Amino acid sequence: MRISDIKKTNHKNALYEPRIIKALRRMGDISHNTNDLDSMLHHSMQEILTIFSADRVWIIHSCDPEIAFFTVKSEATHPDWPIESEQGLPLRSDETIKQLLRNCLTTDTPQVLDLSNNDESHSSNLLQKFSVRTQMSIALNPIKEQPWLLGLHYCGKPRELSTLDIQLFTEVAHRIEAAISTSHIMSNLNRSEDRYRLLVEAMTQGVLVQNRTGKVLEVNRAVQTILGLTKAEIEASTTPGFWGNPIHKDGSRFTPAEHPAHKTLVTGSASQETLMGIYHHREKRYRWIMVNTAPLPSSRKDEQQVITTMTDVTAIQEADQAARLHMNFLNAIERISRITSSTNSIDIMLKKVLTEVLDIFGCERAWLLYPCDPDAASWHVPMSQHRTQWRGPPTGTEVEMSDGVRQIFRTALTSNHPTAFNSRDNSDCFDDPLFVEFNIQSQLIQPIFPKRDKPWLLGIHHHNQQAEYSAHEKDLLEEIARRIEDSLTTLTSLRNLLESEERFRTLLEHAPEAIFVVDVDSGLVINANKNAIKIFNKTRATLLTSSFITLSPENQSDGSSSKQAIKTLINDTINGATPTFEWEFLSDNDKPMLCEVCLVRLPSQEKPLIRGSMTDITYRKQAETKMLKLSTALAQTTDAVMITNKAGIIEYVNKSFELTTGYQEDEIIGKTPRILNSGNQSRGFYKSLWDTISTGEVFSNVFLNQKKDGTLYYEEKSITPLHNSSGEITHFISTARDISGRMKIQEHLDFLAHHDVLTQLPNRTELTAKLGQAIDTAKKENTSLAVLFLDIDRFKTINETLGHDIGDSSLQQVAKLLTRNLKEDDIIARFGGDEFAIVLKNIKNENEVAHTTQEILDTFDSPLLVGGHELFLSASIGITIYPRDGSDSKLLLRNAGTAVNHAKEHGRNTFDFYAFEMSDSADNRRAMETKLRHALENDEYHLLYQPLVDINSGQPIGAEALIRWQPEGSRHSVSPLDFIPILEETGLIVPVGEWVLNTACKQLSEWQNRGADNFRMSINISSRQFHGNELIKTLKNCIEKYHINASDLDLEITESLLLETNDDTISLLDSISEMGFALSIDDFGTGYSSLSYLKRLPITTLKIDRTFVHDMQTEQDSTTLVEAIVSMARSLRMEIIVEGVETPQQLTLLRNMGCKVAQGYYFSKPIEAEDFHRLLIEKGLIEKL
């Protein structure tokens, strides 16, 4: 073993410089980017293996020559390295290795061993095992660490190492050494920080570290508890965000400059101990915290940090505050009590108390509201005190009650404890205009309930900013209210007592009766009011020296002794009785005066006193005698007579009244005339009655009343007010006569004037009136209504075929069906003929109307049994909505009529909502109808022809004639869908249909004469053409005139004709069939089809509608339906013609079903006769001219 000589050459030095730079950069990246020591070592070993192209790189820890075993901490080997890795395994140290370790520890330069001489005596077992030829190693001395040993091996053959290799290896070793030192330091630092964190976390004081921007860097659990925030919430905020708007002891806010942390950051020195009120986010209240701040040392000013410690002293502060509050409470109550106990005037007492409240609470206004009545229409504050800056309404202002104020009153009266309101939490209340106008932000109120008085409300106001009322303030206000309540009760009772005495004196003096007081012992009158003086016509002095005996005659009118009677009455009164009796006194001219007297003993401890009250009834007795005569006369009259007092209480009825109403006198006296009210006359009627008789006028009218047994009857009644001598109304007398018979006749006449006799439904006149009323109601209530105009489809056919008796019975059944399916407040009327009108009130939307309308149409699904006939009816309905489609009944009905016509045009048995365009459509329809009446004479019609094709051969075998109309002066034709329905409805279809027959037959004759011998022509026949015998005549004329065979014409009828089929129609169809004409049903499957009719009628062909063919490729149901029709036709021995074939796929499907004839755009669209002529020439069916 020897240390090789190191060759130094400038050439190699020049080559290695870039390699050194790159290698060191990569090693620096590894140290910088790798936090884990093991990972750093692993990547470094790999990099060194690459840099030096070594076979093995390794690092040992620890490098201790005295230990028996060592451990390879990390290694990297060449991919072809044959020996399994020994990283992490304990390896035995021998003397060679120990010496190597000693050598390395004594120098800071790499040790290079050259083992190429194979001298095994100088080599360790491990080196021999690895066949090491060259080894370079160096000791690493990390800070505060045991030495490490870094080395590399070249095996197989020796490696000559240059100075640059050794320098590079030395630099790499230093990099790894520094990285190990850094890792060790960081590990110790982390352990130290962990101990610090545990210590800080265990502290009861809060500890908080922030940088100069306020960002929280460290926070312990105590801070979270003190602030009521989570660590994440604190760390996510800056100082203003989580310190909870800290306040001083006096409640003022800390400015940013006053904050201790801010001061420390500015001055760089610790702050003085500062008491801060910090809002606790969980408890929703302020807690008192003692805060200390100090700067943390930092080498950079921009990294300046501040540490804050917090100590919760809330309990100490609260105890101190509670003591102060209790003392303030006692002082405030003492001030209020001094006022309430020393003031005899309620107004003065309340003003002084409110002044004290203003000072105690520091509010802008203290006030008292009376009475506190949430159900009142308005409220006012009779008394208040306020500061000069108060901008609210003056005391005594009457303010309209709003919902917000009403809710405040109810809350206060219900709780009976102080209630705080503020604009933040009670925004609904503070939306009141008064609160908004005067910027009232907070108020505290307390109800007051004095005995024998209505509730008061004591309150304080804060404006401009919200006030948080403490429990102490609420308790204080409640106690002040109790003191006010007690004082009000006492002062009110005293005032009431004084007022009661004054009222008694006033009442005695001004009472309507004559009142006197008698001293029982002397028998003299000792007091009397002015009416007593007046009734006896004596002076007060004379009357007060008179006695009960001297004021009375010797004997009463019945002969009894006045003196003896008076003695008995006085004794009874003294013993507790209160006798009431009639007594004769003597007036000043000694004339007898009859009075009604009542005696009562007065409470008195000194001497017995009796109070007497008397009323002169002399004239009343005379009037009663006169009234007796009058009542006898009233009892014998044939009119029902009733007398009531001014309040309407019945005092008299005669015998005729009993006979008319069924009530006996003892059942009716004391009641009011309302006992006869049937509820069928409006409040306005009775208001007019009372308005008339209350002014003294006679009221005459017809009443619909109710007898005792519930029977309604009409009365012709007059009510006359009765006046006393002063002109005041005292009674009312009514005389009445039963006119029920006469009214029944009148009602029947009225009913006939406003109802349909056949259905008993309202007629057009009544409908118009009721609809107008419904519109007025909807306008007031801002609701909508719908008008449904219903027309029974083809009802004319029933009248024409079955007779008007069957038609009338049908209408009656329809009326019952419609009425049964409507709500009670909806309106139904017969508009005329087969038309009905329905009004649906209070509708929500169109969907609701559509649903109801469909239910009406569904009632027609079941047949009607009328006179032994089973009738299948349907209806068309037009709908208008108020107010969208019209503002009056006339316009709504007209537009509904337009809508029903539109529904009929679209197939009947349906409904349509009115649209503005329909009116235009109706106008266009009327204009079109006018033009159609002249179209035939103006030669405006022409025919198009569409070929009927043999599916198998593709050859045309016939044509269908299709009418088109091009109005005079127009460049375009009108769609048949638009003008044919008008021809049908107006009956113009009959002459036009005759023209079509003649024109088509003429064309067929021409084609047959040119060679199309067996060519057929299909012609559509309207159901209107089957009325009468004109169709037979036209058909005979055509075959004779144009020399064609009847069998060459195929007459197409619609399924709707089957609905109108009767014996005459069947007979006509049989005649046409017997003449040799073929009959087809056009558009089969889209209308009414009865198999029984198909079997009975001479139908030869069914034409399948295009809609089924169109959907065959996409809908299995359509294919199945076509197959079913084809199968049914075969069963009935009928031909099939398929309409609307447009694609080869459809043609294939139909051919597979066995269909033989088709037509459609796949073959040809409908074309002019000249174009069809050329088509026949192309197909070789006719010759060229």
Residue, then its C-alpha position, 0 to 999 in steps of 0.5 A: m500500500r502506498i500513497s501515489d504521487i499526484k501528477k500536476t499538469n496544466h492541460k488537465n487543470a484546464l480541462y477540469e475547470p468547467r467540470i468543477i463548476k458544474a459539479l459544485r453547482r449540482m452539489g449545491d442544488i442537492s444541499h439547498n433543495t433537500n430537507d431530509l438528511d438521508s435523502m441529501l446523502h443518497h443524492s450526494m453519493q449518486e452525484i459523487l459516483t457520477i462526478f468521479s466515475a467511481d465504482r463505489v461511493w460511501i460515507i461512514h458515521s461515526c468515524d471512531p477508530e476505537i469502536a469494533f463496528f461501524t455503519v455505512k450511512s449511505e452508499a452509491t455503486h456502479p450499475d455493474w457492482p457485483i456485491e449486494s449493498e451493505q448500507g445500514l449494516p453493522l460492519r466489523s472494524d479491523e486494524t487496517i480500517k482503524q489506522l485509516l480512520r486515525n490517519c484521516l482524523t489527523t488531517d483535513t486533506p483526502q487520503v489516497l490509497d493505491l492497492s494495485n500491488n495486490d499486497e494483501s497484508h496491507s489491505s483489510n478484508l473489506l478492501q479485498k472483498f471489494s477488489v479495491r485498487t484505489q481508494m480516496s477518503i476524507a474525514l468530515n467534522p460537522i459542528k457539534e457532531q461525531p466525525w464522518l468518513l467520506g470515501l470512494h473506490y475504484c475496483g478492478k484496476p487502479r485509478e490515477l487521481s490528479t490534484l484537481d480530483i483531490q481538490l474537487f473531492t475536498e470541496v465536495a466533502h466540505r459541502i456535505e460537511a456543511a449540509i450535515s452541520t446545517s441539518h444537525i443545527m436545524s434538528n436541535l433548533n426544531r427541538s428547542e422550538d418544540r419545547y418553547r411551543l409546549l411552554v407557551e401553549a401551557m401558559t395561562q397568559g395569551v401569547l401572540v407574535q406579529n410582524r410589522t404588517g400585523k400578520v400573526l406568526e405565533v399564537n397560543r391556546a390562551v389567546q384563542t380562549i381570550l378572543g373566542l376565535t380559532k387559531a385559523e381565524i386569528e392567523a387569517s386576520t390582521t390586528p383590526g380584524f381580530w382584536g374586536n374593536p378594543i375599548h378603553k375603560d370609559g367605553s371609547r374606542f382605541t385608535p390604531a395609534e393607541h394600540p400597544a402593539h403599534k406603539t412597540l413597532v413604532t418606538g421599538s420598546a416595550s409598552q406599558e401595561t394597558l387595560m383593554g376591553i376586547y370583544h369576545h366572539r363566542e360570548k358576544r360580549y367584551r372581556w377586560i384584558m391586561v396587555n403587554t407588548a415587547p419587540l423581538p430582536s431581529s437583524r433586519k428592520d423589515e422583519q421587525q416583530v412584536i410579542t404581545t402577552m394577554t391576561d384576562v382580568t374580566a372577573i376583577q373588573e366585573a366585580d369592581q363594576a358590579a360594586r359601582l353599579h350597585m352604588n349608582f343604582l341605590n343613588a338613582i333610586e334614592r333620587i327618584s324616591r325623593i321626588t315621588s314621595s314629596t310631590n302631590s301633583i302627577d304632572i310635576m312628579l312625572k316631569k321631575v322624574l323624566t328629568e332625572v331619567l335623562d341624566i341617569f341614562g345619558c340619553e337624548r330623550a326620556w318620555l312617557l306614553y299614555p295610554c299604551d294601546p296597540d289596537a288604537a289608530s294613533w298614539h301620542v306622548p303627553m310628557s317628555q324631557h329631552r336634550t337640546q340636540w333632540r330633533g324629534p316631534p314635540t310632546g303631545t303630537e298625534v302620530e298615526m299608529s304603524d305596524g312597527v310601533r304597534q309591535i313594540f307596544r305589544t312586545a312591551l305589554t306582554s313581557n312586563h319587563p324592560t325591552a330594548f330595541n335597536s335598528r340593527d336587530n329590530s329593523d322592521c320596527f325601525d322602518d317606521p317613518l318616525f324612527v327614520e326621520f329622526n334617526i332613532q337608533s335605540q330605545l329602552i321601554q318599560p310598561i307601567f300598570p297603575k291600579r285602576d288605570k290604563p297602561w303607560l309606557l316609560g322609555i328612553h331614546h338614543h339617536n345617531q348611534q346604537a346603544e347597548y343597554s346593560a342588564h343593570e340599566k334595564d333593572l334600573l329602568e324597571e325599578i324607576a317604573r315601579r316607583i312611578e307606578d306606585s306614585l301614580t296609583t296613590l296620586t290617582s286615587l287621591r285625585n279620584l277621591l276629590e273628583s268623586e266628591e265633586r261629581f257627587r255634589t254636581l250630580l246631586e245639584h244637576a240630577p234630573e230628579a228632585i232630590f232631597v235629604v231628610d233628617v229622620d229625628s227632626g223630620l225636616v228636609i236638610n238638603a235639596n237640589k234645584n229640581a226639588i226646589k223647582i218642583f215644589n216652587k219654593t225658595r231653598a230656605t223655605l224648603l229646608t224648613s219644611s217636613f215630609i208631612t207639611l209637603s203632603p196632603e192630609n190623606q192620599s188619593d186612596g184615602s190612607s193617612s199621609k202621616q201614618a204612611i210616611k212613618t211606615l215608609i221611613n221605618d222600612t227605609i231605616n231598616g234597610a229597605t229601598p221603597t219605591f212608591e207613588w205619592e201625592f204632594l201639595s204644590d205651592n197652590d195646594k194642588p195635588m201633584l203625583c210623584e214617583v218617590c224612592l227612599v234610601r238610607l244614607p250612611s252616617q255615623e252621627k244621625p240617621l238620614i234618608r235620601g229621597s228622589m222624586t219625579d213628577i208623573t202627573y202628566r205621564k199618568q195622563a198620557e198613559t190613559k190616553m195611550l190606552k185608548l190609542s193602543t186599543a185602536l191599534a190592537q183592532t187594525t188589520d195591519a201588523v203594528m209594531i212600536t219600538n223605543k228609540a233604541g229599537i227595542i220592541e215595546y208593543v205589537n198588535k194581534s195582526f202582527e202575531l198572526t202575520t209573523g207567528y210570534q206571540e207578544d211575550e216572545i217578541i217584546g224586549k227583542t229588536p226587529r232584527i228577529l224578523n231579518s231574513g238576511n236577504q237584504s243588504r246592509g245598505f238597505y238597513k243603513s238607509l232605513w236608519d238614516t231616514i227615520s233618525t232624521g225624523e222622516v218616514f221610511s216606506n219600502v218592501f221588506l223580505n222578512q222571515k216568520k217564526d217557522g222560517t217562511l219568507y214573506y214580503e211586507e209593504k211597511s212604513i216606519t214613522p218616528l214619534h216625537n215628544s213635546s220637545g221634538e225629540i224622537t222617543h219611539f218608532i211605529s211601523t205598520a205593515r201588510d203582507i204582499s207575498g202573493r203579489m211579489k211571487i207574481q212579480e218575481h216570476l215575471d222578473f225571472l222570465a225576463h232574465h232567464d232562459v225558459l228551456t234550461q232555466l239558466p241566466n239568459r244573454t241579458e242577465l249574463t251581461a249584467k252579472l259579467g259586468q258586476a264580476i268585472d267591477t269586483a275583479k277590478k277592485e280586488n285586482t283579480s282576473l276572470a275568464v269567459l268561456f264561450l261554448d258551442i256544441d259541435r254539429f248540433k244543427t244535425i241533431n235538430e235536422t235529423l232527430g227533431h227539435d224536441i230531441g235537440d231541446s232535451s239535449l240542451q237541458q241535459v248539457a246545461k245540467l252537466l255544465t252546472r254540475n262541474l262548476k264552482e258555486d260562485d262561477i256564472i253559466a248562461r245560455f247565450g242562444g241556440d246551442e251556445f253557452a257562456i261560462v264565467l270563472k272568477n278569481i282565476k290564478n293563471e291560464n293553466e288553471v283555466a285550461h284544466t277547468t276547460q278540459e274537464i268541461l270538454d271531458t263531460f262530453d265523453s259519455p253519450l247522452l241518452v235522449g228520447g231513446h237515442e244515444l247521442f255523442l256530442s262534443a263542444s268547442i270553447g273559446i276563452t278570453i281573460y280579463p283584463r288581458d283580452g278586454s275591459d268590458s263584458k261586450l268585448l270579452l264575449r265578442n273575443a271569446g266568440t272569435a276564439v271559439n270560431h278559431a277552435k272550430e277551424h282547428g278540428r272542433n272538440t277543443f278549446d283556444f285562448y283568444a289571441f289578438e291575431m284572431s281578430d285579424s284572422a276573423d276580419n280576414r275570414r270575413a273578407m275571404e268569405t266575401k271573395l269566395r262568393h264571387a270566386l266561381e263566377n270569376d273563374e278563380y278555381h283550378l284543379l291540381y292532380q296527384p297520381l295514384v301509383d301501383i306500388n309493385s309496378g310504379q305505374p300511375i293508375g289514377a289521380e286525385a283531383l285537388i281544388r286550388w283557389q287563386p283570388e282575382g288580382s293575387r299572384h298566389s293561391v290560398s291554402p285549401l285549409d283556409f278556404i274549404p272550411i269557409l265553403e263548408e260553413t257557408g254552403l258554397i261547397v255545394p256549387v263548388g263541389e259540382w264544379v269540381l265534379n264536372t272539371a275532373c270528369k272532363q279531364l278524365s274523359e280527355w285522358q281516357n280518350r288518349g289511351a288511359d283506358n282504365f285510369r281512375m279519378s278520385i274526387n272529394i265529396s263534402s258532407r253538405q253535398f249529401h243533403g238532398n238529391e242534387l248529388i245524384k243528379t250531378l253524378k248522372n249528368c257527369i257520366e252521361k256528359y263526359h262518356i265515362n264509367a261510374s266505376d272509374l270515379d272514386l268518391e272520397i268522403t270524410e270520417s266526420l260524415l259517419l257521425e251525421t249518418n242517418d237513414d237518408t244518408i245511408s240510402l243516398l250512399d247505397s244509391i251511389s254505390e248501386m250506380g257503380f261509383a266507388l266510395s272511399i273514406d279519406d284520412f282514415g283513422t283521424g276522425y270518428s270511425s265506427l266498425s258497425y258503420l263501416k260494415r253497414l255502408p257501401i265503402t270500397t276503399l280506405k285511405i290511410d292518413r299521411t300522419f301514420v305513414h310519416d311516423m312509421q320509421t320512428e314510432q312502432d305504434s304508427t307501424t302497428l296501427v297501419e298494419a291493423i288498418v290494413s288487416m281490418a280492410r282485408s277482413l272487410r274486403m276493402e282496398i287500401i290507398v296509402e297517402g303521404v308516401e315520401t321515402p323509399q323506406q316507407l314504400t318498402l314497409l308498405r309493400n311488405m304489408g301487402c299495400k298495392v296503391a299509394q300516393g305522395y311526394y315520393f312519386s309526385k306532388p300535386i301538379e297542373a293538368e298539363d304537367f300531369h299530361r306529360l307524366l302520363i306520356e312519359k309513362g307510356l299511358i297516353e300518346k303524344l298529340 
